[in-house]
Amino acid sequence: MAFHDKLSEFIKTNHINQAAVARDMGIDSAKLNATVNGNRKMDVDEFKKFCEVVKVNPIVLLE
């Protein structure tokens, strides 16, 4: 499973509001949406911030 698929599944399963997460990450919601849809890669700093905002251990999304 590709990373963006895991990210998308995590967001749907946990009923996460992408716009709110993007705002809390300090990025445009279109950027996060593009990442979730597989049209953009998330850099390490964004990944770290995403995990902090949604309070998830990064390992959960990397397994």
BELGI-V297022 format. One line per field, one symbol per residue. psi: psi as a letter, one per 40 degrees, with the letter a starting at -180 (. if undefined). Layout:
BEGIN
psi: ???
END
This chain:
BEGIN
psi: hidddddddddddefhhdddddddefiiddddddddeeeiihiddddddddddefihdddee.
END
